[in-house]
Amino acid sequence: MFENITWDFSGMEIERESFRRIEAEADRSKWNDKEWPVARRLIHTTADFTIADTLKLRHNPVDAGIEALYKGVPLYSDSNMIRSGISVPKLQKFNSAYTRESITCLVADPEITAIAKEQNITRALAAVRKAKDIIDGGIFLCGNAPLALAGLIKMIVEEGIRPALIIGMPVGFVNVVESKELLRKVDIPHITIEGRRGGSPLAVATLHAIMESEL
């Protein structure tokens, strides 16, 4: 009953074989050599080739992300899952000063909880407003809360902040499509998945793909 299982693959070999099969099946004609690693990584993460149909990379985000990482810019995430999932050793290959503390997520801070309650807004939105100085010039990863992404874009439009890169992949049914449509209207380098799909694992996978494209 176990004859179809290959037992003697290492983790690295499994990933290589997975990528080989993706390369054999995928239509990569719409992607250049810098973009394809992102599309391939998201196909690998979801085991779903259709995710590439809604993946959008605008304003040269891969180069912008790599340049920002070499500079050691701070990272802001809208969920602690993203913060925990980002590989610090990979970050340190770009800038040795990176640590886990270089990745900020304020959504669970008691101060943010109090602000959200007082202003009758979500914690994700309150956290983004509080983190404005971190996000300005940094890398912003959104894999959960659409109001975090919408709130960021509002600050870009109204206050002139300029993140180096936005990975905008909130997931769900309320404000999700709308927040991604707002992202289309700004000229900040960004990567998004149109529609309702998204999630913290995809945001992390996207940043890792950017890093892997350079290493």
TORTOR-283384 format. One record per atom (N, C-alpha, C): y, x, z. Coordinates in steps of 0.02 Angstrom, whole numbers, padded with zeros to 5 digits, always signed. Atoms other than C-alpha are relative to their C-alpha. Example, Ala and Ser with C-alpha at 12.3 -4.5 7.8 and 13.67 -1.06 7.14 Angstrom:
-00059+00045+00000;-00225+00615+00390;+00060+00045+00000;-00059-00042-00003;-00053+00684+00357;+00055-00039+00037;
end
This chain:
-00061+00040+00000;+00000+00000+00000;+00064+00042+00000;-00059-00043-00002;+00117+00149+00017;+00005+00048-00059;+00005-00048+00054;+00077+00232-00148;+00064+00006-00042;-00062-00002+00039;+00247+00190-00226;+00059+00031+00036;-00053-00031-00040;+00347+00275-00089;-00002+00076-00010;-00004-00073+00003;+00406+00455-00115;+00022+00025+00068;-00012-00019-00069;+00395+00534+00056;+00034+00068+00007;-00021-00070-00009;+00445+00714+00023;+00069+00014-00031;-00070-00010+00021;+00628+00688-00029;+00043+00016+00061;-00052-00010-00051;+00765+00763+00078;+00056-00049-00013;-00058+00044+00009;+00924+00663+00105;+00042+00020-00060;-00039-00024+00057;+01015+00772-00021;-00034-00016-00066;+00038+00015+00061;+00877+00749-00149;+00003-00074-00017;-00005+00072+00011;+00882+00561-00126;+00068-00018-00030;-00067+00014+00028;+01070+00560-00157;+00005+00024-00072;-00002-00026+00069;+01051+00670-00312;-00037-00045-00048;+00039+00043+00043;+00916+00558-00382;+00035-00068-00008;-00038+00062+00005;+01020+00404-00343;+00056+00007-00051;-00054-00011+00047;+01167+00477-00437;-00027+00007-00072;+00029-00007+00067;+01054+00523-00583;-00015-00068-00029;+00016+00067+00024;+00995+00343-00596;+00063-00040-00015;-00064+00033+00014;+01173+00278-00584;+00029+00024-00066;-00026-00029+00062;+01227+00397-00722;-00038-00027-00061;+00041+00024+00055;+01083+00335-00830;+00014-00073-00018;-00008+00072+00011;+01126+00151-00809;+00073-00021-00010;-00069+00023-00002;+01315+00145-00790;+00036+00012-00066;-00047-00012+00055;+01446+00127-00925;+00061+00034+00031;-00056-00037-00030;+01570+00262-00877;+00056+00013-00050;-00049-00012+00053;+01675+00251-01034;+00072-00014+00022;-00068+00018-00022;+01825+00175-00942;+00028+00049+00051;-00021-00045-00054;+01833+00316-00814;+00009+00071-00026;-00005-00071+00016;+01899+00492-00834;-00039+00040+00052;+00042-00042-00042;+01817+00639-00748;+00022+00000+00073;-00024+00003-00069;+01926+00622-00593;-00015-00068+00032;+00012+00068-00026;+01899+00434-00575;-00073-00016+00009;+00071+00019-00001;+01713+00426-00608;-00033+00013+00067;+00033-00009-00064;+01659+00504-00442;+00014-00057+00050;-00015+00056-00044;+01748+00361-00352;-00042-00061-00019;+00040+00057+00023;+01666+00227-00458;-00074+00010+00016;+00071-00014-00013;+01496+00311-00442;-00017-00006+00074;+00012+00004-00072;+01511+00326-00253;-00002-00072+00024;-00001+00070-00021;+01554+00142-00234;-00061-00038-00027;+00062+00029+00025;+01409+00092-00346;-00058+00021+00045;+00052-00026-00044;+01298+00202-00238;+00001-00035+00068;-00007+00030-00066;+01366+00126-00077;-00023-00072+00001;+00016+00072+00002;+01338-00054-00133;-00064-00015-00038;+00056+00012+00047;+01191-00032-00256;+00016-00057-00048;-00023+00055+00042;+01293-00147-00367;+00046+00029-00054;-00039-00027+00055;+01355-00092-00538;+00062-00042-00014;-00057+00042+00016;+01474-00240-00550;+00062+00017+00040;-00059-00017-00040;+01587-00169-00416;+00049+00042-00041;-00044-00041+00042;+01655-00049-00547;+00044-00043-00044;-00040+00044+00043;+01719-00198-00647;+00066-00019+00032;-00061+00021-00035;+01848-00238-00513;+00035+00059+00036;-00031-00059-00029;+01887-00061-00457;+00061+00022-00040;-00062-00020+00034;+02065-00009-00497;+00029+00063+00033;-00034-00061-00022;+02142+00164-00484;+00066+00004-00038;-00066+00002+00032;+02328+00164-00517;+00045+00056+00026;-00050-00052-00015;+02463+00299-00521;-00033+00065+00024;+00032-00066-00011;+02344+00448-00518;-00018+00011+00073;+00012-00004-00072;+02275+00419-00343;-00045+00058+00021;+00045-00054-00020;+02139+00553-00346;+00039+00064+00011;-00041-00061-00008;+02260+00696-00376;+00048-00006+00059;-00046+00011-00056;+02383+00620-00252;-00036+00009+00067;+00039-00006-00061;+02248+00608-00120;-00019+00072+00015;+00021-00070-00009;+02187+00786-00146;+00060+00042+00022;-00060-00037-00019;+02364+00855-00137;+00019-00015+00072;-00017+00019-00068;+02396+00759+00023;-00048+00031+00051;+00050-00028-00046;+02235+00820+00103;+00011+00075+00009;-00015-00071-00007;+02277+01002+00066;+00061+00012+00044;-00059-00005-00043;+02444+00972+00152;-00016-00017+00073;+00018+00019-00068;+02353+00903+00304;+00037-00061+00025;-00038+00058-00021;+02445+00737+00306;-00042-00043+00047;+00039+00044-00045;+02396+00611+00442;-00032-00057-00039;+00035+00058+00028;+02278+00468+00404;+00008-00059+00047;-00002+00061-00040;+02298+00289+00463;-00053-00048-00026;+00051+00049+00020;+02155+00164+00463;+00012-00066+00037;-00010+00066-00032;+02158-00022+00499;-00059-00021+00042;+00058+00016-00042;+01990-00017+00587;-00029+00063+00031;+00032-00058-00032;+01902+00098+00709;-00065+00019-00035;+00059-00017+00040;+01749+00088+00596;+00019+00053-00052;-00023-00050+00048;+01848+00182+00464;+00013+00066+00036;-00016-00061-00037;+01912+00306+00592;-00063+00038+00019;+00062-00032-00019;+01735+00341+00651;-00039+00025-00060;+00042-00016+00058;+01662+00349+00476;+00024+00058-00042;-00027-00055+00041;+01777+00479+00398;-00028+00066+00026;+00029-00065-00018;+01697+00652+00396;+00056+00050+00014;-00049-00052-00017;+01808+00775+00489;-00018+00067-00031;+00016-00063+00035;+01709+00925+00422;+00023+00000-00073;-00024+00003+00069;+01751+00866+00246;+00076+00007-00002;-00072-00007-00003;+01934+00848+00293;+00020+00073+00011;-00017-00069-00018;+01933+01024+00365;-00011+00049-00058;+00006-00043+00059;+01878+01095+00197;+00065+00001-00040;-00065+00002+00033;+02050+01045+00136;+00054+00030+00045;-00050-00027-00046;+02150+01088+00291;-00035+00008+00068;+00038-00015-00062;+02075+01172+00445;+00030-00033+00062;-00033+00031-00058;+02200+01084+00559;-00024-00071+00014;+00023+00069-00010;+02116+00915+00537;-00048-00005+00059;+00046+00018-00053;+02030+00840+00689;-00009-00076-00002;+00007+00073-00004;+01971+00665+00734;+00066-00033+00019;-00065+00028-00021;+02143+00640+00813;+00050-00004-00058;-00043+00006+00059;+02220+00662+00640;-00005-00068-00032;+00012+00067+00027;+02153+00488+00601;+00020-00051+00054;-00027+00047-00049;+02250+00351+00690;-00022-00070-00016;+00010+00073+00004;+02198+00172+00722;+00025-00029+00065;-00032+00028-00059;+02305+00073+00841;-00022-00071+00017;+00012+00072-00005;+02227-00098+00823;-00028-00021+00068;+00030+00018-00065;+02135-00091+00991;+00043+00021+00059;-00043-00023-00055;+02280-00019+01092;+00027-00060+00039;-00026+00056-00041;+02334-00131+01238;+00072-00018-00019;-00069+00014+00019;+02516-00113+01184;+00003-00043-00062;+00002+00039+00062;+02473-00181+01012;-00022-00072+00015;+00023+00067-00020;+02380-00327+01091;+00058-00041+00028;-00056+00034-00032;+02534-00370+01193;+00053-00019-00052;-00050+00014+00052;+02651-00356+01043;-00023-00058-00045;+00027+00052+00043;+02538-00465+00936;+00005-00069+00033;-00003+00064-00037;+02531-00599+01070;+00072-00024+00006;-00070+00019-00008;+02718-00596+01099;+00031-00025-00065;-00029+00017+00064;+02761-00606+00914;-00041-00050-00040;+00045+00047+00034;+02617-00722+00866;-00020+00026-00069;+00025-00031+00062;+02552-00602+00733;-00067+00032+00015;+00065-00033-00011;+02386-00515+00707;+00011+00070+00028;-00002-00069-00025;+02348-00351+00794;+00005+00050-00057;-00002-00045+00057;+02321-00271+00624;+00071+00008-00027;-00068-00002+00025;+02497-00315+00569;+00045+00036+00051;-00040-00034-00051;+02574-00261+00735;-00013+00075+00000;+00019-00071+00000;+02480-00096+00725;+00032+00037-00058;-00030-00032+00058;+02542-00057+00550;+00075+00010+00011;-00072-00007-00013;+02722-00089+00601;+00013+00056+00050;-00008-00052-00051;+02701+00023+00753;-00012+00070-00029;+00021-00065+00028;+02624+00162+00647;+00041+00021-00060;-00040-00013+00060;+02762+00166+00516;+00011+00074-00012;-00016-00071+00009;+02807+00348+00547;-00062+00041-00017;+00063-00034+00017;+02624+00401+00533;-00018-00015-00072;+00020+00022+00067;+02595+00303+00374;+00046+00029-00054;-00048-00026+00048;+02753+00364+00288;-00018+00073-00017;+00022-00066+00022;+02692+00515+00188;-00073+00014+00012;+00070-00011-00016;+02514+00494+00250;-00047-00038-00046;+00051+00037+00036;+02353+00418+00186;-00017-00063+00039;+00011+00064-00032;+02328+00234+00224;-00066-00029-00026;+00064+00029+00019;+02153+00159+00226;-00006-00070+00031;+00009+00069-00023;+02129-00030+00238;-00066-00026-00026;+00065+00026+00020;+01953-00097+00238;-00018-00063+00037;+00016+00057-00041;+01968-00247+00350;+00052-00055-00006;-00050+00053-00010;+02132-00339+00375;+00050-00004-00056;-00048+00006+00055;+02232-00403+00226;+00072+00002+00023;-00069-00002-00023;+02388-00423+00332;+00023+00071+00016;-00018-00071-00007;+02382-00236+00369;+00026+00026-00067;-00021-00022+00067;+02394-00205+00181;+00065-00035-00020;-00061+00036+00018;+02524-00341+00152;+00059+00024+00041;-00054-00025-00042;+02626-00279+00299;+00024+00068-00022;-00019-00065+00026;+02623-00103+00231;+00043-00007-00063;-00038+00008+00062;+02683-00161+00060;+00069-00028+00015;-00066+00027-00020;+02823-00259+00143;+00045+00057+00024;-00041-00057-00023;+02880-00097+00228;+00018+00046-00057;-00016-00041+00059;+02870-00004+00063;+00058-00030-00037;-00052+00034+00039;+02979-00134-00023;+00066-00004+00038;-00061+00015-00038;+03102-00169+00118;+00027+00060+00037;-00023-00056-00041;+03109-00004+00213;-00007+00067-00035;+00003-00060+00040;+03068+00124+00080;-00049+00053+00022;+00049-00051-00018;+02921+00210+00162;-00046+00014-00060;+00039-00021+00058;+02806+00305+00043;-00063+00036+00023;+00064-00034-00013;+02625+00337+00088;-00019+00044-00060;+00023-00043+00055;+02545+00477-00013;-00055-00035-00040;+00056+00035+00032;+02394+00367-00051;-00017-00062+00040;+00025+00062-00032;+02338+00189-00014;-00070-00014-00026;+00066+00027+00017;+02155+00141-00012;-00001-00070+00029;-00010+00069-00021;+02174-00047-00005;-00059-00044-00015;+00063+00037+00012;+02007-00136+00015;-00015-00049+00056;+00016+00052-00049;+02025-00280+00139;-00052-00048-00028;+00055+00044+00021;+01884-00406+00135;+00009-00069+00032;-00002+00066-00031;+01873-00593+00163;+00026-00054-00047;-00018+00059+00038;+01945-00759+00109;+00073-00021+00008;-00069+00020-00012;+02122-00774+00180;+00046+00060-00009;-00049-00053+00014;+02265-00667+00113;-00028+00061-00035;+00031-00060+00028;+02142-00547+00033;+00021+00012-00072;-00020-00006+00070;+02171-00578-00152;+00075+00009-00005;-00073-00002+00003;+02356-00603-00119;+00026+00070+00019;-00024-00066-00021;+02377-00436-00027;-00015+00052-00054;+00016-00047+00054;+02290-00344-00169;+00045-00010-00061;-00048+00013+00054;+02404-00428-00295;+00068+00032+00016;-00061-00034-00020;+02553-00363-00196;-00005+00075-00013;+00010-00072+00010;+02480-00188-00207;+00013+00020-00073;-00011-00014+00072;+02488-00199-00397;+00074+00010-00016;-00071+00001+00015;+02677-00217-00385;+00038+00062+00024;-00033-00061-00023;+02714-00048-00303;-00026+00060-00038;+00019-00058+00040;+02710+00122-00384;-00031+00056+00042;+00034-00048-00043;+02621+00210-00240;-00070+00012-00028;+00069-00011+00020;+02457+00295-00291;-00048-00040+00043;+00044+00041-00040;+02320+00175-00240;-00066-00014-00036;+00066+00020+00024;+02139+00124-00259;-00017-00066+00035;+00017+00065-00029;+02082-00055-00233;-00059-00030-00038;+00052+00041+00032;+01942-00177-00272;+00029-00071-00004;-00030+00066+00007;+02012-00338-00343;-00047-00054+00024;+00040+00056-00024;+01954-00504-00276;-00013+00003+00075;+00014+00006-00071;+01876-00542-00107;-00038+00058+00030;+00044-00053-00025;+01764-00390-00095;+00041+00057+00030;-00031-00058-00033;+01804-00240+00013;-00042+00018+00060;+00035-00017-00061;+01760-00176+00184;+00011+00073+00019;-00011-00067-00026;+01776-00023+00294;-00047+00052-00031;+00044-00050+00031;+01621+00064+00223;+00024+00020-00070;-00023-00016+00067;+01696+00054+00048;+00064+00042+00003;-00060-00041-00007;+01863+00124+00106;-00019+00072+00018;+00024-00067-00018;+01774+00271+00188;-00032+00034-00059;+00035-00029+00058;+01664+00298+00036;+00050+00022-00053;-00051-00018+00050;+01819+00302-00075;+00034+00065+00018;-00031-00063-00020;+01903+00438+00027;-00049+00058-00007;+00050-00053+00008;+01742+00538+00032;-00010+00018-00073;+00007-00014+00071;+01726+00521-00156;+00057+00043-00026;-00058-00041+00020;+01901+00590-00179;-00011+00072+00022;+00011-00068-00025;+01857+00738-00070;-00056+00035-00039;+00057-00030+00036;+01690+00766-00158;+00017+00019-00071;-00019-00015+00069;+01775+00765-00327;+00033+00068-00006;-00035-00064+00000;+01869+00923-00277;-00045+00056+00026;+00040-00052-00033;+01738+01015-00173;-00059+00021-00043;
end
